[in-house]
């Protein structure tokens, strides 16, 4: 039996990921064997502000959502928001 045949009997339903990227807010949801559900942030909120802050030195991701929005005034050149406007 080859590896392709061993996977053809897998009855685990697929997990489907949905992302709603809004100008003001975004959310992420999955659909799995238990049904659809939103994925909350670390504080339990489903709706995330559509804000991202990158390091002004390395360009790496530093914060997303509420945390990035809270510090946007302190880091205006490394914070991205309202990207679709």
GROMACS elastic network, one bead per residue, 0.5 to 0.9 nm:
[ bonds ]
;  ai    aj funct       b0    kb
    1     4     6  0.81557   500
    1     5     6  0.61923   500
    1     6     6  0.70884   500
    2     5     6  0.54898   500
    2     6     6  0.66956   500
    3     6     6  0.51670   500
    3     7     6  0.66048   500
    3     8     6  0.89660   500
    4     7     6  0.54306   500
    4     8     6  0.65139   500
    5     8     6  0.51952   500
    5     9     6  0.73333   500
    6     9     6  0.61835   500
    6    10     6  0.76122   500
    7    10     6  0.54122   500
    8    11     6  0.84355   500
   10    13     6  0.83926   500
   12    33     6  0.80618   500
   13    32     6  0.68630   500
   13    33     6  0.61871   500
   14    31     6  0.83191   500
   14    32     6  0.65170   500
   14    33     6  0.78898   500
   15    30     6  0.66378   500
   15    31     6  0.56979   500
   15    33     6  0.76352   500
   16    29     6  0.83570   500
   16    30     6  0.54254   500
   16    31     6  0.50221   500
   16    32     6  0.65326   500
   16    36     6  0.89417   500
   17    28     6  0.73809   500
   17    29     6  0.59529   500
   17    31     6  0.65840   500
   17    32     6  0.89150   500
   18    27     6  0.83763   500
   18    28     6  0.58026   500
   18    29     6  0.51136   500
   18    30     6  0.59620   500
   18    31     6  0.81006   500
   19    26     6  0.74453   500
   19    27     6  0.60039   500
   19    29     6  0.64373   500
   19    30     6  0.87216   500
   20    25     6  0.84343   500
   20    26     6  0.53600   500
   20    27     6  0.53729   500
   20    28     6  0.64168   500
   20    29     6  0.84671   500
   21    24     6  0.85604   500
   21    25     6  0.70558   500
   21    27     6  0.68992   500
   21    28     6  0.85995   500
   21    50     6  0.73055   500
   22    25     6  0.50472   500
   22    26     6  0.50077   500
   22    27     6  0.82117   500
   22    49     6  0.86517   500
   22    50     6  0.66663   500
   22    82     6  0.86538   500
   22    84     6  0.82471   500
   23    26     6  0.76724   500
   23    49     6  0.86421   500
   23    50     6  0.63204   500
   23    81     6  0.76747   500
   23    82     6  0.51634   500
   23    83     6  0.65219   500
   23    84     6  0.57800   500
   23    85     6  0.73247   500
   24    48     6  0.86150   500
   24    49     6  0.59594   500
   24    50     6  0.53822   500
   24    51     6  0.81306   500
   24    81     6  0.78457   500
   24    82     6  0.63453   500
   25    47     6  0.63057   500
   25    48     6  0.53500   500
   25    51     6  0.81888   500
   25    65     6  0.83577   500
   26    46     6  0.86284   500
   26    47     6  0.59411   500
   26    48     6  0.51728   500
   26    49     6  0.61694   500
   26    50     6  0.55939   500
   26    65     6  0.86419   500
   27    38     6  0.72050   500
   27    39     6  0.75675   500
   27    40     6  0.81981   500
   27    46     6  0.62312   500
   27    47     6  0.52464   500
   27    48     6  0.59530   500
   27    49     6  0.86780   500
   27    50     6  0.88876   500
   28    37     6  0.87262   500
   28    38     6  0.58143   500
   28    39     6  0.56413   500
   28    40     6  0.78682   500
   28    46     6  0.76816   500
   28    47     6  0.83261   500
   28    48     6  0.88490   500
   29    36     6  0.69591   500
   29    37     6  0.54835   500
   29    39     6  0.54353   500
   29    40     6  0.87638   500
   29    46     6  0.88431   500
   30    35     6  0.80867   500
   30    36     6  0.56532   500
   30    37     6  0.56259   500
   30    38     6  0.63887   500
   30    39     6  0.72705   500
   31    34     6  0.74881   500
   31    35     6  0.52474   500
   31    37     6  0.64542   500
   31    38     6  0.88404   500
   32    35     6  0.52607   500
   32    36     6  0.65064   500
   32    37     6  0.84830   500
   33    36     6  0.85734   500
   34    37     6  0.85975   500
   38    46     6  0.61186   500
   38    47     6  0.88101   500
   39    44     6  0.84442   500
   39    45     6  0.83516   500
   39    46     6  0.61090   500
   40    43     6  0.73245   500
   40    47     6  0.74711   500
   40    48     6  0.84002   500
   41    44     6  0.52652   500
   41    45     6  0.54618   500
   41    46     6  0.64378   500
   41    47     6  0.82560   500
   41    48     6  0.75024   500
   41    65     6  0.85628   500
   42    45     6  0.75575   500
   45    48     6  0.70662   500
   47    65     6  0.87810   500
   48    51     6  0.82205   500
   48    64     6  0.82250   500
   48    65     6  0.50687   500
   48    66     6  0.67292   500
   49    52     6  0.88050   500
   49    64     6  0.79058   500
   49    66     6  0.58247   500
   49    68     6  0.85725   500
   49    69     6  0.72475   500
   49    81     6  0.86488   500
   50    64     6  0.77114   500
   50    65     6  0.58970   500
   50    66     6  0.85371   500
   50    69     6  0.84482   500
   50    80     6  0.83987   500
   50    81     6  0.61349   500
   50    82     6  0.72149   500
   50    83     6  0.85347   500
   51    63     6  0.83584   500
   51    64     6  0.57604   500
   51    65     6  0.51627   500
   51    66     6  0.74994   500
   51    67     6  0.86141   500
   51    68     6  0.59114   500
   51    69     6  0.59017   500
   51    72     6  0.86042   500
   51    79     6  0.70426   500
   51    80     6  0.56815   500
   51    82     6  0.76446   500
   51    83     6  0.88246   500
   52    61     6  0.74781   500
   52    62     6  0.78256   500
   52    63     6  0.59391   500
   52    65     6  0.65153   500
   52    67     6  0.87936   500
   52    68     6  0.56562   500
   52    69     6  0.76829   500
   52    78     6  0.83738   500
   52    79     6  0.56956   500
   52    80     6  0.52298   500
   52    81     6  0.67405   500
   53    56     6  0.88373   500
   53    60     6  0.86445   500
   53    61     6  0.62801   500
   53    62     6  0.56055   500
   53    63     6  0.51345   500
   53    64     6  0.63023   500
   53    65     6  0.88823   500
   53    67     6  0.87731   500
   53    68     6  0.54095   500
   53    69     6  0.82022   500
   53    71     6  0.84490   500
   53    72     6  0.76378   500
   53    75     6  0.78166   500
   53    76     6  0.88796   500
   53    77     6  0.89969   500
   53    78     6  0.56019   500
   53    80     6  0.62135   500
   53    81     6  0.88719   500
   54    57     6  0.85960   500
   54    58     6  0.79878   500
   54    59     6  0.52673   500
   54    60     6  0.53613   500
   54    62     6  0.52027   500
   54    63     6  0.70518   500
   54    64     6  0.89785   500
   54    68     6  0.89918   500
   54    78     6  0.53134   500
   54    79     6  0.63510   500
   54    80     6  0.81509   500
   55    58     6  0.54187   500
   55    60     6  0.52790   500
   55    61     6  0.63185   500
   55    62     6  0.59711   500
   55    78     6  0.65003   500
   55    79     6  0.89031   500
   56    59     6  0.57544   500
   56    60     6  0.82405   500
   56    75     6  0.85470   500
   56    77     6  0.76687   500
   56    78     6  0.56462   500
   57    60     6  0.82126   500
   58    61     6  0.88125   500
   59    62     6  0.86497   500
   59    78     6  0.83123   500
   61    64     6  0.79205   500
   62    68     6  0.79696   500
   63    66     6  0.84519   500
   63    67     6  0.60074   500
   63    69     6  0.87225   500
   64    67     6  0.60076   500
   64    69     6  0.76895   500
   65    68     6  0.54677   500
   65    69     6  0.62692   500
   65    70     6  0.87103   500
   66    69     6  0.50176   500
   66    70     6  0.60030   500
   66    71     6  0.87376   500
   67    70     6  0.51801   500
   67    71     6  0.65754   500
   67    72     6  0.87272   500
   68    71     6  0.54148   500
   68    72     6  0.60589   500
   68    75     6  0.89648   500
   68    79     6  0.71182   500
   68    80     6  0.87820   500
   69    72     6  0.50618   500
   69    73     6  0.81574   500
   69    79     6  0.80357   500
   69    81     6  0.82708   500
   70    73     6  0.75567   500
   70    74     6  0.86541   500
   71    74     6  0.53181   500
   71    75     6  0.62690   500
   71    76     6  0.83602   500
   71    79     6  0.84216   500
   72    75     6  0.50649   500
   72    76     6  0.53427   500
   72    77     6  0.85722   500
   72    78     6  0.81425   500
   72    79     6  0.58124   500
   72    80     6  0.84332   500
   72    81     6  0.89743   500
   73    76     6  0.54642   500
   73    79     6  0.87308   500
   75    78     6  0.56202   500
   75    79     6  0.61457   500
   76    79     6  0.54158   500
   76    80     6  0.81801   500
   77    80     6  0.81190   500
   80    83     6  0.68526   500
   81    84     6  0.85229   500
   82    85     6  0.56450   500
